[in-house]
Amino acid sequence: MESNRCEYKRELTDGFEREAIAFLNYRDGGVIYIGIDRDGAVVGVANCDAVQLAIKDRLKNNILPSCLGLFDVIHEVREGLDVIKVTLASGSEKPYYLRKYGMSEKGCFIRIGSATEPMTGRMIEELFARRTRNSLGLIRSSQQSLNFEQLRIYYEEAGFALGERFAANLELLTEDGAYNYAAYLLSDRNGNSVQVAKYRGLDRCDLIDSNEYGFCSLVKTCKQVLDRLDVENRTATRITPKERINRRLWDAVALREAVVNAIIHNDYASEAVPKFEIFCDRLEITSGGAIPLGVAGEEFFAGYSIPRNKILMRVFKDLDIVEYLGSGMPRILRAYAKESFIFTANFIRMVLPISLEALELEQKTTGHVGLESRLESRLESETSKNVLRLLTTQSLQRAAIAQALGHDRVSGAINRAIKELLGKQLIEYTIPDKPNSRLQKYRLTTMGKALLVKDGDGNE
């Protein structure tokens, strides 16, 4: 059925751009299917390749601001018939409008329920007032003598050739024709770098190794980080009489998606850079920037993306580093829980716990001490272990924890235990932005859950 995020069209019609604009202006984006009746019956598309090209051309040339990097046009087969799926992300430069009618009530549209409606003048004015002003495409690069040989090589490897107008076609120029900040990040030499650090223990006290990757095209930087973490993501192997068992420290697909997401969606306008930190029990991936305006937590996890850097997204899609819009988050969530993500006012962090199964295999093969033993041995008191077990099934306030453990009040032992578990990232705040809130509760993190499940204390 059609809905607020889904539109069916029997064929490509003159009204296609109206529907596309409505989804670009809608907070969740949306999907348009060509070759499906309004009642959901599949009728198919004749000459599918030509229709796909026509769709891309119309989206590129008939809509302003540019929506390049905000859409995917994908061929699907349903009931043996060809269908075209057009996925549109919510844009950050609203309002989007028909080029021939301009930013007017005749050119701007929005999704209301399952219908596309014209915007009112007031709505257009409000959206324009909130339009993003720190877009990488609008920021002039401090350096204008830029080279793009690395980017040319990557495009040639992907089967494309960058012509003389590549900078304009890839939106690497400001309105006055100067290179923008996206061009700077994609150029052969720049001041941007990404840190990959490795620590001996559970905290940042004992640094083993630290490397900076970058000062080159962001595409090359991304590939360097992926290669480095692929080396770190070692495989534990055990051969039994019946089978060969292989387990990697982190899910390889989810790890790749998390790395690419952190690099593409980082808030470079604030001069923050992505950071990758390896501990003995986890990998932390931190990128600058909060959840984009207009995206709630559940929408973020559902993959209703508002690409922070649509120019970078478009280039990474061209090079097949990104498959299609909104695909990364579902792949990550197949392997890791939503609780793996930590959101603050300025950063998004993902915590990937090391596979306990992989460490167990290593322990049996090499004699190394398993993760759970390392964690338990470092917990300073039995109170800490009891608090950890208490939070298995529910989130509790500090006073409730004390009461459940038989304490008359919140004692020093309870406070020390909570402080230790927070420091080791085995528990976390339910209201992270207000640590001292009177409504504050504590809950297990992904690492805390994994530890208790492995020890037989959890319910999963």
C-alpha positions in Angstrom: 0.0 0.0 0.0 1.0 3.6 -0.6 2.0 5.4 2.6 3.8 8.5 3.8 7.1 7.0 2.6 5.9 5.0 -0.4 4.4 6.0 -3.8 3.4 3.6 -6.6 3.3 4.6 -10.2 2.2 2.5 -13.2 4.6 4.4 -15.5 6.9 7.3 -15.5 4.7 10.4 -15.8 5.0 14.2 -16.0 4.3 14.3 -12.2 7.3 12.3 -11.2 9.4 15.3 -10.2 6.6 16.5 -7.9 6.7 13.2 -6.0 10.4 13.2 -5.8 10.5 16.8 -4.5 7.9 15.9 -1.8 10.1 13.1 -0.5 13.3 15.3 -0.6 11.4 17.9 1.5 9.9 15.2 3.8 11.8 14.5 7.0 12.1 10.7 6.3 12.6 10.7 2.5 10.7 8.0 0.7 10.5 5.5 -2.1 8.8 5.7 -5.5 8.1 2.5 -7.4 7.7 2.6 -11.2 5.8 -0.3 -12.7 3.3 -0.9 -9.8 -0.3 0.2 -9.8 -1.7 2.4 -7.0 -3.5 -0.7 -5.7 -0.2 -2.5 -5.4 -0.5 -4.7 -8.5 2.8 -5.3 -10.4 2.4 -4.3 -14.1 6.1 -4.0 -15.0 8.2 -1.5 -17.0 9.0 -1.9 -20.6 12.5 -0.8 -21.7 13.7 -0.6 -18.1 17.2 0.7 -18.9 15.9 3.6 -20.8 13.4 4.5 -18.1 16.2 4.4 -15.5 18.3 6.8 -17.5 15.4 9.1 -18.0 14.7 9.2 -14.2 18.3 10.0 -13.4 18.3 12.7 -16.0 15.1 14.3 -14.8 16.2 14.3 -11.2 19.5 15.8 -12.1 18.2 18.6 -14.4 14.7 19.5 -13.2 15.2 19.9 -9.4 17.0 22.5 -7.4 19.0 22.6 -5.2 20.9 19.7 -6.7 19.8 16.4 -5.4 22.8 14.4 -6.7 23.9 12.0 -3.9 20.4 12.0 -2.5 18.8 9.3 -4.7 19.3 5.8 -5.9 17.6 4.3 -9.0 17.6 0.5 -8.7 16.2 -2.3 -11.0 14.1 -5.0 -9.2 12.2 -8.0 -10.4 8.8 -8.7 -8.9 6.5 -11.5 -10.0 8.8 -11.9 -13.0 8.3 -8.3 -14.1 10.8 -5.4 -14.2 10.2 -2.7 -11.6 12.2 0.4 -10.9 12.7 1.5 -7.2 13.7 5.2 -6.7 14.9 5.8 -3.2 15.1 9.5 -2.1 16.8 10.7 1.1 15.6 13.7 3.0 17.7 16.6 1.8 19.6 19.0 4.0 19.0 22.0 1.7 15.2 22.3 1.9 13.1 23.4 0.3 13.7 21.5 -3.0 11.7 22.8 -5.9 11.0 22.4 -9.7 13.6 24.4 -11.6 11.1 25.9 -14.0 8.8 27.3 -11.3 11.4 28.3 -8.7 11.0 28.4 -4.9 7.3 29.1 -5.1 4.0 27.4 -4.1 3.9 26.1 -7.7 7.4 24.5 -7.5 7.6 23.2 -3.9 5.9 20.1 -2.6 5.7 18.1 0.6 4.4 14.6 1.6 1.3 14.7 3.8 0.1 11.2 4.6 0.1 9.2 1.3 -0.5 12.4 -0.8 1.8 15.0 -2.4 0.7 18.5 -1.6 2.0 22.0 -2.6 3.8 23.9 0.1 2.4 27.1 1.6 4.4 30.3 1.3 5.0 30.3 5.0 6.3 26.7 5.0 8.7 27.6 2.1 10.0 30.6 4.0 10.5 28.6 7.3 12.4 25.8 5.5 14.6 28.2 3.6 15.4 30.0 6.9 16.6 26.7 8.3 18.5 25.7 5.3 22.0 24.3 6.1 24.7 26.9 5.7 27.7 24.8 6.6 27.4 22.5 3.6 30.8 21.4 2.3 29.7 22.6 -1.1 29.2 26.1 0.2 32.5 26.4 2.0 35.3 27.8 -0.1 38.5 25.8 0.1 41.4 27.7 1.7 43.6 26.2 -1.0 42.7 26.6 -4.7 45.7 24.8 -6.3 44.3 21.3 -6.0 45.1 18.1 -7.9 42.9 15.1 -8.3 45.1 12.3 -9.8 44.1 9.9 -7.0 40.4 10.5 -7.6 40.9 10.1 -11.4 42.6 6.7 -10.8 39.7 5.5 -8.5 37.1 6.6 -11.1 39.0 4.8 -13.9 39.2 1.6 -11.8 35.4 1.9 -11.4 35.0 2.2 -15.2 34.4 6.0 -15.4 36.5 8.7 -16.9 36.7 12.2 -15.3 36.3 14.7 -18.1 37.4 18.3 -18.1 34.2 19.4 -16.4 34.5 16.8 -13.6 34.7 19.4 -10.8 31.4 21.0 -11.9 29.7 17.6 -12.5 30.8 16.3 -9.0 29.7 19.6 -7.4 33.2 20.5 -6.3 32.8 24.2 -7.0 31.1 27.0 -5.2 28.6 29.3 -7.0 31.4 31.6 -8.0 33.5 28.8 -9.5 36.1 28.2 -6.8 36.9 24.8 -5.3 34.8 24.1 -2.2 35.7 22.2 0.9 34.5 18.8 -0.5 37.0 19.3 -3.3 39.7 20.0 -0.7 38.9 16.7 1.1 39.0 14.7 -2.2 42.2 16.3 -3.5 45.6 14.6 -3.6 47.0 16.7 -0.7 45.1 18.3 2.2 45.4 18.7 5.9 42.7 16.2 6.8 43.7 12.9 8.6 42.1 10.1 10.5 43.6 8.6 13.7 43.7 4.8 14.4 44.9 4.1 17.9 45.5 0.9 19.8 45.6 0.5 23.6 46.9 -2.3 25.7 43.9 -2.4 28.2 40.4 -1.3 28.7 41.1 2.4 28.9 43.3 5.0 27.2 46.1 4.9 29.7 48.5 2.5 27.9 48.8 3.4 24.2 50.5 0.7 22.1 50.3 2.3 18.7 48.9 5.3 17.0 48.8 6.1 13.2 47.4 8.9 11.2 46.0 8.1 7.8 45.2 10.9 5.4 46.6 14.2 4.0 45.4 12.7 0.7 42.1 12.1 -1.0 39.4 11.1 1.5 38.7 8.0 -0.7 42.3 6.9 -0.3 42.1 7.6 3.5 39.0 5.5 3.8 40.7 2.6 2.0 43.8 2.8 4.2 41.7 2.7 7.4 39.7 -0.3 6.1 42.9 -2.1 5.2 44.4 -1.4 8.7 41.3 -2.5 10.6 41.0 -5.6 8.3 44.5 -6.6 9.6 43.4 -6.0 13.2 40.2 -8.0 12.6 42.1 -11.3 13.0 40.5 -14.7 12.6 40.5 -17.2 15.4 40.6 -20.8 14.0 40.1 -24.2 15.6 40.1 -27.5 13.7 37.9 -30.2 15.2 37.4 -33.8 13.9 34.1 -32.6 12.3 34.8 -29.1 11.1 37.0 -26.1 10.9 35.7 -23.2 13.0 36.6 -19.6 12.0 35.5 -16.5 13.9 36.7 -12.9 13.4 37.0 -10.4 16.3 34.3 -8.2 14.6 31.7 -8.9 12.0 33.5 -7.9 8.8 30.4 -6.5 6.9 29.2 -4.4 9.9 32.8 -3.2 10.5 33.2 -2.0 6.9 29.8 -0.2 6.9 30.6 1.5 10.3 34.0 2.7 9.0 32.6 4.1 5.8 29.6 5.7 7.6 31.9 7.4 10.1 34.1 8.9 7.3 31.4 10.0 4.9 29.0 11.5 7.5 31.6 13.1 9.7 31.0 16.9 10.4 34.1 18.2 8.6 32.7 21.7 8.7 33.4 21.8 12.4 37.0 20.5 11.8 36.3 17.3 13.7 37.9 14.1 12.3 36.8 10.5 12.6 38.7 8.5 15.2 39.1 4.7 15.5 40.3 3.3 18.8 41.1 -0.4 19.5 41.0 -1.7 23.1 41.5 -5.3 24.4 37.7 -5.8 24.5 36.2 -3.4 21.9 36.6 -1.1 18.9 35.3 2.5 19.3 34.5 4.5 16.1 33.8 8.1 16.8 32.7 10.7 14.2 31.9 14.4 14.6 28.4 15.6 14.5 25.0 14.8 16.1 22.1 13.0 14.5 21.0 15.3 11.6 18.3 17.8 12.3 14.9 16.2 11.6 15.9 12.6 12.2 14.8 10.9 15.4 16.6 7.9 16.9 14.3 5.3 15.5 14.5 6.9 12.0 18.3 6.9 12.3 18.3 3.1 13.0 15.8 2.4 10.2 18.1 3.9 7.7 16.0 7.0 6.9 19.2 8.9 6.2 19.8 12.6 5.7 23.4 12.5 4.2 25.4 15.1 6.0 27.8 15.4 3.1 25.8 14.6 0.0 28.8 15.4 -2.3 31.0 12.8 -0.5 28.1 10.4 -0.6 27.7 10.8 -4.3 31.5 10.1 -5.0 31.6 7.1 -2.7 28.5 5.7 -4.4 30.1 6.2 -7.8 33.1 4.2 -6.7 30.9 1.4 -5.2 32.3 2.0 -1.7 28.6 2.7 -0.7 26.1 0.4 -2.2 22.9 2.4 -1.9 21.1 4.9 0.4 20.2 3.7 3.8 21.8 0.2 3.3 24.6 0.6 5.9 22.6 0.8 9.1 20.6 -2.4 8.5 23.8 -4.3 7.8 25.3 -3.0 11.0 22.2 -3.9 13.1 22.3 -7.5 11.8 25.4 -8.0 13.9 25.2 -5.3 16.7 22.5 -3.9 18.9 21.2 -0.3 18.8 22.8 0.0 22.3 26.2 -0.1 20.5 25.6 3.6 19.5 26.2 6.5 21.8 24.9 9.9 20.8 26.0 13.2 22.3 25.5 16.9 21.3 28.6 16.8 19.1 29.6 13.2 18.4 28.3 9.8 17.4 30.2 6.8 18.7 29.8 3.2 17.9 31.2 0.5 20.2 31.9 -2.9 18.7 32.7 -5.5 21.4 35.2 -8.1 20.5 33.6 -11.5 19.8 33.8 -13.6 22.9 33.5 -16.7 20.8 36.6 -15.6 18.8 38.5 -15.0 22.0 37.5 -18.4 23.4 38.8 -20.1 20.2 42.0 -18.2 20.7 42.2 -19.2 24.3 41.7 -22.9 23.5 44.2 -22.8 20.6 46.9 -20.5 22.1 46.2 -20.5 25.8 45.5 -16.8 25.9 43.2 -15.6 28.7 39.7 -14.9 27.5 37.9 -11.6 27.6 35.6 -12.4 30.4 38.4 -13.5 32.6 40.3 -10.2 31.9 37.2 -8.2 32.7 36.2 -10.1 35.9 39.8 -10.0 37.2 39.8 -6.2 36.9 36.5 -5.6 38.7 37.6 -4.3 42.1 34.8 -5.7 44.3 32.0 -8.2 44.6 29.7 -5.2 44.7 30.6 -4.3 41.2 29.8 -7.8 40.0 26.5 -7.8 41.8 25.5 -4.4 40.3 26.4 -5.7 36.9 24.2 -8.8 37.4 21.3 -6.8 38.9 21.0 -4.7 35.7 20.6 -7.7 33.5 16.8 -7.4 33.1 16.1 -3.8 33.9 17.4 -0.2 34.2 17.5 1.1 37.7 18.2 4.3 39.6 21.1 4.4 42.1 18.8 4.2 45.1 16.9 1.3 43.6 20.3 -0.5 43.0 21.3 0.0 46.7 17.9 -1.2 47.9 17.9 -4.3 45.7 21.4 -5.2 47.0 20.2 -4.9 50.7 21.8 -1.5 51.5 20.0 0.9 53.7 21.2 3.8 51.6 23.4 4.6 48.6 26.7 3.7 50.3 30.3 4.4 49.2 30.6 0.9 48.0 27.6 1.3 45.6 29.0 4.6 44.4 32.5 3.1 43.8 31.0 0.1 42.0 28.9 2.3 39.6 31.8 4.6 38.9 34.0 1.5 38.1 31.4 0.0 35.8 30.8 3.3 34.0 34.6 3.7 33.5 34.9 0.2 32.0 31.8 0.9 29.8 30.0 -2.1 31.2 27.0 0.1 32.2 25.8 3.5 30.9 23.5 6.3 31.7 19.9 6.2 30.3 20.1 10.0 30.1 23.7 10.6 28.9 23.3 14.3 28.3 22.3 14.9 32.0 24.4 12.6 34.2 23.1 14.3 37.4 19.4 14.1 36.5 17.1 13.0 39.3 15.5 10.6 36.8 18.9 9.1 35.9 19.1 5.3 35.6 21.8 2.8 34.7 21.7 0.0 32.1 24.0 -2.6 30.7 26.0 -1.8 27.6 26.5 -4.2 24.8 29.8 -5.3 26.4 28.2 -5.8 29.8 25.4 -7.9 28.3 27.9 -10.0 26.3 30.0 -10.6 29.4 27.1 -11.8 31.5 25.6 -13.9 28.7 29.0 -15.6 28.3 29.3 -16.2 32.0 25.8 -17.7 32.1 24.3 -14.8 34.1 22.3 -13.3 31.3 18.9 -14.3 29.9 19.8 -14.1 26.2 
